[in-house]
Each structure stands twice: as C-alpha cells, then as structure tokens.
Amino acid sequence: MSKPDSTLSRRCFLQRAGASAAALIAPDLLLFSGAARTAPGSGAARRVYLHTFDPNATTTTEAVTNTLTAATDFSWLRQGDSVFLKVASNSNLPPPSVTSPAVLEGVIAALKAAGAGTITVGDMSGAQFVRHLADRTIGSTRENMRRNGLLAAAEAAGAAVHCFEEVPFERAYLPGVPTGAHHWGESLQVAEILDRVDHVINLPRLGKHVLAGASLGLKNAVGWISDHSRMVLHRDAATFQAKIAELNTIPQLMNKQRLTLTLADRALTTYGPDAGYALPLSRPLIIASDDVVSHDQIALLALVWARWQTPDEALAQDPYPAQSNGLNWWFVRVTWGEEIGGYQDLPTFEPLASAEDQTAVNLAYDRLHGGRPERIEVLPGGPPLPGSLAVLLTADPALGVVVQGSA
C-alpha cells in the first residue's frame, strides 16, 4: 500500500535516511509537489526550535524550559504582565488528543521566573463536547480538563484555569475582525478574555484532523471562537482552510501571541481530533517558534514523519481525505440542526505539506508575511534529531527548510 503523505514510500524513505538530502530530492524521489510561493518582501528567515530529549536523562520540565528560553528572551514580558496559555482541550480524552499536560510545568515555571503576573490556562472544548448558547450551556471544558489531566497540571503549576463557556453568554464574546479582506463577514466572535490579557502563548498538540488534515498551532485558534462561529466555519466549508488562516490575523491574537510551542511525547497520527492512533515517541519532540505558521510548517513535517512510523492497518482506517466532506456534512447537521442550509463542500489536500496548495499553512504565510519565506531555519537542541526526520525536513526545496548544523 502506498503512503498517503508522499509519492515516496515509508520503507523506501527510511532505507535512504542515511543518504544525503541532495540524493533524496532528485525529481523521481520528491516527497512533496509544487513550486515555492515566495513573495517579494517575504525573504526574512523564520526560526523554529526543534529540540529532542531522552526522558531517562532529562525531565520533561527541564526540556520544555530549555526550549522555551532558547526560543525567546522574554523581552516582551514586563514585570507583572498577565499571560494566557491557550491549550487544546477539545475533548476529555488523554494526550495526544489534547495538549500534553506535561508541558505546563516548564512553561509556567519559566514565565514566573521571567516576572509574569497572573498566568491562566484555558480553552473551550469542541462542539461535540461543549455548546455555549444564549439560553443554556451543554457540557463542561473544566470537566474535560479534569479528565484529560490538564486541570490538575495547571493547578499544580500555580496557574488559574479559565473556560470560555463559564463566562455568562451575554458578555462571553466580542467581535473578531481579521486583518484585510476575509471570508468571515460579521460571523466571527472570539472569547472576551483576549481583550483582558497582555500576552498569549499557544500550546497545541501534534495530531491529524479528519476535516482540517492536521491540528497544530493555527488550528488551535478555533478554540477561541463562539459556538455560532464554529458553525459558520464548518457550514461554509469551501473556505474552511482560509478561515483558519484568517482567524490568526485578528489583532487581539496576532498582536499578543508571543510563542507557539508543542510538546510531542506522543503524536496522533490518524483520524483526529479526538480518536486515532497514538504513536509514542521514545525521544519526545519540542517545536517552538515566535511565528505560528513556521511552527506549523515544521510540526506538519514532523507529523508526516510520525505517520511513516504508524502501522499500515492504522493508516488504512484513516478517513482523511476520502470521507472528510461527508463527515463534516454529518457533523453540521447533527450538531447544529437540519434547518441550517447552504452547506459547502470541504476541500482536502494530499500531500499535507505541499508548498502550493490552499492549505491553512500556505494561506497563513500569505496573510501574515506576504508569502512564504525564502528559508525556515530549524535550530536543533538536545541529542541529534532522528536521521529520517532530519532528512525529511529538507527533502522538498520548495519548503525552504534548512537544518542548522547539517551538511
């Protein structure tokens, strides 16, 4: 069976993992299709820190703290500033269906050491678990966080917990207006706490998503929006990817988000965002960048790499992309009702990491930076990266990824 993420099979790739990148990017071995979409003025390099560690030699908290302090000097943080840690607590399932609770201790400790004031951890779960409506609230993000481990981890580290649906509906949301032309109309409403915090740190997970393809840093922003906005996102599915990119340009988020950091001790390599194959990583990865879209470009490649380590039988059961549109149509009807008309077909993309398709990553590069950068510099930390991952990162020249220290 051929692997859905590439024209190059996993076995063939891994056999060549020790070869040079030049050999792997010959035309007949290209991992991804498409020419780069670099725009004038987008040439500044973007940096992404990609650390790995041996849990037998380094604690997760130490590894997270080391990565965080490598990725930022905290010059944006004034004494006493408030910081919101946006986790992905979309369900009551354990990680990697949600953000790994193990990431919180290191992030919160580093923020406190740098002088942060109130540190808050929060989210609102997915519509299949929580509905926040004008006349009632169904489900509880706090209860989901209790069951998936995020609540205990946040409280143990000394952070407050804020769940968006716990704010009375009449003041829970405020208008979100993406920068420039957009597809949201007047339907975008975001959690009011965005206006009350000084800084945001984005803490997604590394996972597939049966509708979006992947659930990474850009997709984590969907947690900020109201139930009505979520309905519009899924119903007007033709612009699903564009709306995710546009959501990340609202000033309340774009001007306050300082870092996106993913701890991947396990990766959700099929289905998602909730159920799926959870691949344990013997040497966890930590991906961090002050640029959410470059974080996602590297995280997406790491997800492709993790999928190549996933059993064939698990990959065969992944409904993306063949069943994605039907599942989204079903989700809209079941969640928001048959009376909602005007459903649009959902676009899907294979391979996931192409430089030219209208994915959220490519659209976000256009929206946030005017086009793809000439290069994305990956700065490794800790033990050497797995050889197959290091080669994969640079295998497609259209992506412009350079791994520091590699030949």
C-alpha positions as CSV (number, residue, x, y, z in Angstrom):
1,M,0.0,0.0,0.0
2,S,1.4,3.4,-0.9
3,K,1.6,6.0,1.9
4,P,-0.9,8.8,1.6
5,D,1.5,11.6,2.5
6,S,4.1,11.1,-0.2
7,T,5.0,9.7,-3.6
8,L,7.9,8.0,-1.7
9,S,7.0,5.0,0.4
10,R,7.9,4.9,4.1
11,R,10.1,1.9,3.6
12,C,12.0,3.4,0.7
13,F,12.5,6.6,2.5
14,L,13.8,5.0,5.7
15,Q,16.2,2.9,3.7
16,R,17.6,6.1,2.4
17,A,17.6,8.0,5.6
18,G,21.3,8.0,5.9
19,A,21.8,9.4,2.4
20,S,22.4,13.0,1.6
21,A,19.5,15.4,1.2
22,A,20.7,16.0,-2.4
23,A,20.1,12.4,-3.3
24,L,16.6,12.4,-1.8
25,I,15.4,15.5,-3.7
26,A,16.0,14.1,-7.1
27,P,12.9,14.6,-9.2
28,D,11.8,11.0,-9.0
29,L,12.1,10.9,-5.2
30,L,10.3,14.2,-4.4
31,L,8.3,14.0,-1.2
32,F,6.0,16.8,-2.0
33,S,4.9,18.5,-5.1
34,G,4.7,22.2,-6.0
35,A,6.9,25.2,-6.5
36,A,7.6,27.7,-3.7
37,R,5.3,30.7,-3.4
38,T,7.8,33.2,-2.1
39,A,6.5,36.7,-2.4
40,P,8.6,40.0,-2.7
41,G,9.4,41.2,0.8
42,S,8.9,37.8,2.4
43,G,12.6,36.9,2.3
44,A,13.4,37.2,6.0
45,A,14.3,33.8,7.5
46,R,11.9,32.3,10.1
47,R,13.4,30.4,13.0
48,V,11.9,27.2,14.5
49,Y,13.5,25.5,17.5
50,L,13.3,21.7,17.3
51,H,14.5,20.0,20.5
52,T,14.5,16.3,21.4
53,F,15.4,14.7,24.7
54,D,15.8,11.4,26.4
55,P,13.3,11.1,29.2
56,N,15.7,8.8,31.1
57,A,18.3,11.6,31.2
58,T,16.2,14.8,31.2
59,T,12.9,15.6,32.7
60,T,10.1,16.9,30.5
61,T,10.0,20.1,32.6
62,E,13.7,20.7,32.1
63,A,13.5,20.1,28.3
64,V,10.5,22.4,28.0
65,T,12.2,25.1,30.0
66,N,15.4,24.8,27.9
67,T,13.4,25.1,24.7
68,L,11.4,28.0,25.8
69,T,14.4,30.0,26.9
70,A,16.1,29.2,23.7
71,A,13.1,30.4,21.6
72,T,12.5,33.7,23.5
73,D,14.4,36.1,25.7
74,F,11.2,37.3,27.3
75,S,11.9,40.9,26.3
76,W,8.2,41.2,25.5
77,L,7.3,40.5,29.1
78,R,7.1,43.3,31.7
79,Q,7.0,42.6,35.4
80,G,3.5,41.6,36.4
81,D,2.1,41.1,32.9
82,S,-0.7,38.6,32.5
83,V,-0.1,35.6,30.2
84,F,-2.8,33.2,28.8
85,L,-1.7,29.7,27.9
86,K,-4.1,28.5,25.1
87,V,-4.2,24.8,25.3
88,A,-6.1,22.3,23.1
89,S,-8.6,20.7,25.4
90,N,-11.1,19.8,22.7
91,S,-12.2,16.6,24.4
92,N,-12.0,14.6,27.6
93,L,-9.5,12.2,26.1
94,P,-5.8,12.0,27.1
95,P,-3.0,13.3,25.0
96,P,-2.2,13.4,22.1
97,S,-5.9,14.0,21.6
98,V,-5.3,17.2,23.7
99,T,-2.2,19.2,24.7
100,S,0.2,17.2,26.8
101,P,-0.3,18.3,30.4
102,A,3.4,17.7,30.9
103,V,4.2,20.9,29.0
104,L,2.6,23.2,31.6
105,E,5.0,22.9,34.5
106,G,8.0,24.0,32.4
107,V,6.2,26.9,30.6
108,I,4.7,28.2,33.8
109,A,7.9,28.0,35.8
110,A,9.8,29.9,33.1
111,L,7.2,32.6,32.9
112,K,7.2,33.0,36.7
113,A,11.0,33.3,36.7
114,A,10.8,36.0,34.0
115,G,8.4,38.1,36.1
116,A,4.9,37.2,34.8
117,G,1.9,38.1,36.9
118,T,-1.3,36.1,36.5
119,I,-0.8,33.0,34.4
120,T,-4.1,31.5,33.1
121,V,-4.6,28.2,31.2
122,G,-7.8,27.8,29.2
123,D,-9.9,26.8,26.2
124,M,-13.4,25.8,25.2
125,S,-13.8,22.2,24.1
126,G,-15.1,21.1,20.7
127,A,-18.8,21.4,19.8
128,Q,-19.4,17.7,20.2
129,F,-18.4,18.1,23.9
130,V,-19.4,21.7,24.8
131,R,-22.1,24.1,23.5
132,H,-22.3,27.7,24.8
133,L,-25.7,29.0,23.8
134,A,-27.7,32.1,24.7
135,D,-30.2,30.1,26.8
136,R,-28.1,27.2,28.1
137,T,-24.6,25.6,28.3
138,I,-24.1,22.0,27.4
139,G,-21.1,20.2,28.7
140,S,-18.0,21.5,30.5
141,T,-14.5,22.2,29.4
142,R,-13.4,22.2,33.0
143,E,-14.7,18.7,33.5
144,N,-13.0,17.7,30.2
145,M,-9.7,19.2,31.6
146,R,-10.2,17.3,34.8
147,R,-10.5,14.0,32.9
148,N,-7.7,14.6,30.4
149,G,-5.2,15.8,33.0
150,L,-4.8,19.5,32.0
151,L,-6.7,20.8,35.1
152,A,-4.5,19.1,37.6
153,A,-1.4,20.0,35.8
154,A,-2.4,23.7,35.6
155,E,-3.3,23.9,39.2
156,A,-0.2,22.1,40.4
157,A,2.0,24.5,38.5
158,G,0.2,27.5,40.1
159,A,-1.9,28.7,37.2
160,A,-5.5,29.8,37.1
161,V,-8.0,28.0,34.8
162,H,-10.4,29.8,32.6
163,C,-13.0,28.1,30.4
164,F,-14.7,30.4,27.9
165,E,-18.2,29.0,28.4
166,E,-18.1,29.8,32.1
167,V,-18.5,33.5,31.3
168,P,-22.2,34.5,31.0
169,F,-23.2,34.3,27.4
170,E,-24.1,38.0,27.0
171,R,-20.5,39.1,27.7
172,A,-18.5,35.9,26.8
173,Y,-17.6,37.0,23.2
174,L,-16.6,40.1,21.3
175,P,-16.3,40.7,17.5
176,G,-13.2,39.4,15.8
177,V,-12.2,41.2,12.7
178,P,-9.4,39.6,10.6
179,T,-6.8,41.9,9.1
180,G,-7.6,42.6,5.4
181,A,-10.2,41.0,3.2
182,H,-11.7,37.9,4.7
183,H,-14.5,35.3,4.5
184,W,-16.0,35.6,7.9
185,G,-18.4,38.5,7.3
186,E,-19.7,39.5,10.7
187,S,-19.8,36.0,12.0
188,L,-16.5,35.8,13.9
189,Q,-16.9,36.1,17.7
190,V,-13.9,35.5,20.0
191,A,-13.5,34.9,23.7
192,E,-13.6,38.2,25.6
193,I,-10.5,37.3,27.7
194,L,-8.4,38.1,24.6
195,D,-9.0,41.8,25.4
196,R,-8.0,41.3,29.1
197,V,-4.7,39.6,28.9
198,D,-1.3,41.0,28.0
199,H,0.2,38.0,26.2
200,V,-0.7,34.7,24.7
201,I,1.4,31.5,24.4
202,N,-0.1,28.9,22.1
203,L,0.3,25.3,23.3
204,P,-1.2,23.0,20.6
205,R,-0.7,19.2,20.2
206,L,0.7,17.2,17.2
207,G,-2.2,15.5,15.6
208,K,-4.1,14.6,12.5
209,H,-7.6,16.1,12.0
210,V,-10.2,14.3,10.0
211,L,-11.5,17.6,8.5
212,A,-8.5,20.0,8.5
213,G,-5.8,17.4,7.8
214,A,-3.8,18.4,10.8
215,S,-4.5,20.0,14.2
216,L,-1.5,22.2,15.0
217,G,-0.9,25.9,16.1
218,L,-3.1,27.6,13.6
219,K,-6.0,25.3,14.1
220,N,-5.7,25.7,17.9
221,A,-7.1,29.3,17.4
222,V,-10.5,27.8,16.7
223,G,-10.8,27.2,20.4
224,W,-11.1,31.0,20.9
225,I,-14.3,31.3,18.9
226,S,-18.0,31.1,19.8
227,D,-20.4,28.2,19.0
228,H,-22.0,30.3,16.2
229,S,-18.6,31.0,14.6
230,R,-17.8,27.3,14.8
231,M,-21.0,26.5,13.0
232,V,-20.2,29.0,10.2
233,L,-16.6,27.6,9.9
234,H,-18.0,24.1,9.3
235,R,-21.1,25.0,7.3
236,D,-19.2,27.3,4.8
237,A,-16.7,24.6,4.3
238,A,-15.3,25.8,1.0
239,T,-13.3,28.4,2.9
240,F,-12.5,26.2,5.9
241,Q,-8.8,26.5,5.5
242,A,-8.9,30.2,4.6
243,K,-10.9,31.0,7.7
244,I,-8.4,29.2,10.0
245,A,-5.6,31.3,8.5
246,E,-7.7,34.5,8.8
247,L,-8.6,33.8,12.4
248,N,-4.9,34.0,13.2
249,T,-4.8,37.6,11.9
250,I,-7.3,39.2,14.3
251,P,-5.5,41.9,16.2
252,Q,-6.4,40.6,19.6
253,L,-4.5,37.4,18.9
254,M,-1.9,38.5,16.3
255,N,-0.6,41.3,18.4
256,K,-0.4,39.3,21.6
257,Q,0.7,35.8,20.7
258,R,4.4,35.6,21.6
259,L,5.2,31.9,21.1
260,T,3.8,28.6,19.8
261,L,5.2,25.6,21.4
262,T,4.3,21.9,21.0
263,L,5.5,19.1,23.2
264,A,5.0,15.8,21.3
265,D,5.7,12.9,23.6
266,R,3.0,11.1,21.5
267,A,1.6,12.0,18.1
268,L,-2.0,11.4,17.0
269,T,-1.2,10.1,13.5
270,T,-4.6,9.1,12.2
271,Y,-8.2,10.4,12.3
272,G,-8.3,13.2,14.9
273,P,-9.0,15.5,16.5
274,D,-10.1,13.1,19.2
275,A,-9.8,9.4,18.4
276,G,-7.0,7.9,16.4
277,Y,-3.7,6.1,16.6
278,A,-1.4,7.5,19.3
279,L,2.2,6.9,18.4
280,P,4.6,7.1,21.4
281,L,7.9,8.8,20.7
282,S,10.8,7.3,22.6
283,R,12.5,10.7,22.3
284,P,9.9,13.4,22.5
285,L,10.0,16.4,20.3
286,I,9.5,20.0,21.3
287,I,8.8,22.5,18.5
288,A,8.8,26.2,19.3
289,S,8.7,29.5,17.3
290,D,7.5,33.1,17.7
291,D,6.0,32.6,14.2
292,V,2.9,30.3,14.4
293,V,2.9,29.5,10.7
294,S,6.6,28.4,10.6
295,H,6.0,26.4,13.7
296,D,3.2,24.6,11.9
297,Q,5.3,24.0,8.8
298,I,7.8,22.1,10.8
299,A,5.2,20.5,13.0
300,L,3.4,19.3,9.9
301,L,6.6,17.7,8.6
302,A,7.1,16.0,12.0
303,L,3.5,14.7,11.7
304,V,4.3,13.2,8.3
305,W,7.4,11.6,9.8
306,A,5.3,10.2,12.6
307,R,2.8,8.8,10.2
308,W,5.5,6.8,8.4
309,Q,6.1,5.0,11.7
310,T,2.4,4.2,12.1
311,P,1.3,0.6,11.3
312,D,-0.3,0.2,7.8
313,E,-3.5,-1.2,9.3
314,A,-4.0,2.0,11.3
315,L,-3.3,4.2,8.3
316,A,-5.8,2.2,6.2
317,Q,-8.5,3.2,8.7
318,D,-7.8,7.0,8.5
319,P,-10.9,8.5,6.7
320,Y,-8.9,11.6,5.5
321,P,-9.3,12.7,2.8
322,A,-11.9,10.3,1.2
323,Q,-14.6,10.7,3.8
324,S,-13.8,14.1,5.2
325,N,-16.5,16.1,3.4
326,G,-19.2,13.5,4.3
327,L,-18.1,13.6,7.9
328,N,-18.2,17.4,8.0
329,W,-21.7,17.5,6.5
330,W,-22.9,15.0,9.1
331,F,-21.2,17.0,11.9
332,V,-23.0,20.2,10.8
333,R,-26.4,18.5,10.6
334,V,-26.1,16.6,13.9
335,T,-24.6,19.4,15.9
336,W,-26.4,22.5,14.6
337,G,-29.5,21.0,13.0
338,E,-31.1,20.1,9.7
339,E,-32.5,23.6,9.3
340,I,-29.1,25.0,8.6
341,G,-28.9,25.3,4.8
342,G,-26.2,26.4,2.3
343,Y,-23.7,23.7,3.2
344,Q,-20.5,23.9,1.1
345,D,-18.1,21.1,0.2
346,L,-14.9,20.8,2.3
347,P,-11.6,20.9,0.4
348,T,-8.9,18.3,1.3
349,F,-5.3,18.1,0.4
350,E,-2.7,15.4,-0.2
351,P,0.1,15.6,0.4
352,L,-0.4,17.7,3.5
353,A,2.8,19.6,3.3
354,S,2.8,20.9,-0.2
355,A,4.1,24.4,-0.8
356,E,1.5,25.3,-3.3
357,D,-2.0,24.1,-2.2
358,Q,-4.5,26.3,-0.5
359,T,-3.8,24.9,3.0
360,A,-4.1,26.9,6.2
361,V,-0.2,27.0,6.4
362,N,0.3,28.4,2.9
363,L,-2.6,30.8,3.3
364,A,-1.3,32.0,6.6
365,Y,2.1,32.7,5.2
366,D,0.3,34.9,2.6
367,R,-1.8,36.6,5.3
368,L,0.8,37.1,8.0
369,H,4.0,37.6,5.9
370,G,3.0,38.3,2.3
371,G,4.2,34.9,1.1
372,R,6.5,32.0,2.1
373,P,9.9,33.0,3.5
374,E,13.0,32.1,1.4
375,R,14.1,29.8,4.2
376,I,12.9,28.4,7.5
377,E,15.9,27.8,9.8
378,V,15.4,24.8,12.1
379,L,17.7,25.0,15.2
380,P,18.0,21.6,16.8
381,G,18.6,21.2,20.5
382,G,19.4,18.2,22.8
383,P,20.5,14.9,21.3
384,P,20.8,14.7,17.5
385,L,17.5,14.6,15.6
386,P,16.4,11.2,14.3
387,G,18.2,10.8,10.9
388,S,15.0,10.2,9.0
389,L,13.4,13.3,10.4
390,A,16.4,15.5,9.7
391,V,16.4,14.3,6.0
392,L,12.6,14.7,5.6
393,L,12.7,18.3,6.9
394,T,14.9,19.4,4.0
395,A,13.8,16.9,1.3
396,D,11.5,19.4,-0.5
397,P,13.4,22.5,-1.6
398,A,10.1,24.3,-2.2
399,L,9.5,24.5,1.5
400,G,12.8,26.2,2.1
401,V,13.7,24.4,5.3
402,V,17.3,24.5,6.4
403,V,18.5,22.5,9.5
404,Q,21.3,24.3,11.3
405,G,24.4,22.2,11.6
406,S,23.5,19.7,8.9
407,A,25.8,19.2,5.9
